[in-house]
Amino acid sequence: MSQFDQQLKLSIVEGIVAGYKEYVEVRNEAHKKLKVSNGYAFTKANYIDHHVALHTEKFVENTRRSAGPSWRFLLFSPTDKHHEKIFHFVVVNGRTFNKDKVNKGRRLIHNSGEPPEKKYLTELIQLNRGVDFEKLNQSLHVNHQLNADKMLFDMINNDSTDKIKFIMITYDVDNKSKMLNEIKVWIPNPNNYTAVEFLNLTEEMNEFIKNDEQYQINEEEVEILKQDREDVEWLDTEVFGFEIEEIQESDL
């Protein structure tokens, strides 16, 4: 596997869908067993990372990275036939993602000010320092989604110094229904720490949920989740400015 092709895209999408489904099931089970279970709202990202790893393990390496003393995430790295890493991606909760300040993200606590820089993200975003983002934006404006797949393939697999080396994949959960409602692919820009929306995989997500009963979530299952006020209660441990493990480019 040496490119961001259809098989990899679908595997990532299915992993996100499967991870969220298991999270919902575990969250419900915890509610039945425990007197207090709201802390399970913290575990959603872990289940999603885990299932993306399972669904892509045939052609993507994953490495556990540190984003604080109590928070870990997976860095995914598709490889070529020689097992060389081609590029890297992370899967991110869309509610903590800020396309205008991608190295800082967004706090989930109201009126808590701007979050500090996420050092681990800044280092990963810098891998794209050779990308011509002006050319990228112009091409997307002209071709948009029709040729985005081919553009991403070319910009990841070319041998020049301007290849894309890091992308971010976000998933969103509707705050009211608690259903997955969006998956997108972003290219972060190290020049201004904004992100370019490259692909929208929501249609593929909806197809998985529609056509496979094991991924469908009913109203009864999400009723417990509706009691979790993530916008108020969930403290994103990534944004507290802890000292973290530095990511060396030589390790990537």
Secondary structure, DSSP 8 states (H G I E B T S, - for coil): --S--HHHHHHHHHHHHHHHHHHHHHHHHHHHH-S--GGGGGGHHHHHHHHHHHHHTTTEEEEEEESSTT-EEEEEEEB-TT--B--EEEEEEGGG--TTSTTT---SSTT-------HHHHHHHGGGTT--HHHHHHHHHHHTHHHHHHHHHHHHH-SSTT---EEEEEEEE-TTT--EEEEEEEEE-TTTS-EEEEEE-HHHHHHHHHH-GGG---HHHHHTGGG--HHHH---GGGS--------GGG-
